[in-house]
Amino acid sequence: MVFNCRLGRSSKGSKPLNSDYNKHKMAFWGNYYRLVVLLVGFLCLASLCSNYLIINFTFICMTHDYSDGYTEVNGTIQSIYNYTMAEKNWIIWSVAAGTIIGTIPLNMLYVKFGARYSFLIAGIASCVSTALIPWSAKLSFYVLILLRFIQGFAYSADFAAIGLMTVRWAPLSETAFFLSVLTCFNGIASTITNFGTGLICESSLGWKWSYYLHALAGLVLFVFWFMVYIEHPQETKRVSDTELKKIQKNKSEAHLSKKCDVPYRKLATSPVILCVWANAFFDLTAAIMFSTYIPTYLNMVLQYGITETGFLASLILGLSMPVRFFFAFVSDKLKFIPVEDRGWALFCFITCMCCIGVNSGGFYKSGVLHSRQFAHVVITAIQWMKCLALFVAPALTSIFVHDETNRQQWIGVYVTLGGLMFAINIVSFFILTDKPAKWTETEEMTEKI
């Protein structure tokens, strides 16, 4: 089967750059325009993630919003935003459904039109639907579900964007670095969203403005994306000859060719790649479970205030960021911590997220080094793992947790996830490798793009 890489022309076949013009541009860009692309792409990925995460925190604030409440027969005032556990799960699952359904059509758009326009469309859809969430929550639960579905549909554009940015803009020697940065967008999104939303909820603006401000910030970021991102580094004078040579250095003919035969069957049956995907599934399930339910757990179980919950949720998720760039192993004995020692529970949350943060130097890097020029296919396939994780995380919670304030019920969630992650890591120790697969070695000489 032939996969259209759409890598454009190589520097060899492209029109020579004007040296005077290039020197002038170099005074501004230097030899690091790829890092500008990396930064803007990362921020846009974080925006997509933030947009669907906002509601995880505003569940807390919405419950206490009686401006649109109603009075029961006994005279008690109830908020229309006080959702049941089942309704909350449907709100979360609607994003997962949108992500699953959106993965194939959006990836087809990436293949046909590239990332510049496809990612832009996804970003605009996400921002518009986010801005309409407060209106839909007041109007109809089913309209809310529809807009959440659109958020999920747009969110499915993330891993394809990561794959294309890495394949087209990352030098071979910086592939792992690009992946480390681009795949940690969930952490920074959770940190900013939880902390910012906590402050906004407690301010005179109220929880609705968290959606409006996130949508506005996202639109600004995607305007920058449209201005900054170029499909092929060799087609812009913003990239110097020196940087272009660095981007293309040691890339094989197959990596730079217009068409490359992707060995899908060998990819799908490779023990190493299967192990990478299994790790991704359990890793993403844990990450999504934490990012989704940490605010609820801190507020309802550990009984922190709303502002404290926003800060601590951001701290837990944010402290994993630095360790994504280092390999570390942390092992703690699992034990039940009393509520009065909630500080130790917080420490365990932070430790778990920091351990999850080493994945960029673990299975992600192994997958890239093993699949080499087909790394973008492996990364894109991880999108499916994320889709499954978006369903499994809330499903696992719904199985064990029926009362969010009951601490005993949460134990089953953490023990199950911890046990599965421990098991797959033991298996990975014997399977994962940094050696390229034999099916990446080809002597086929194809015309450079």
Beta strands, then each sheet from edge to edge (+ up, - down):
strand 1: 2-4
strand 2: 70-71
strand 3: 77-78
strand 4: 259-261
sheet 1: 1+ 4-
sheet 2: 2+ 3-
end
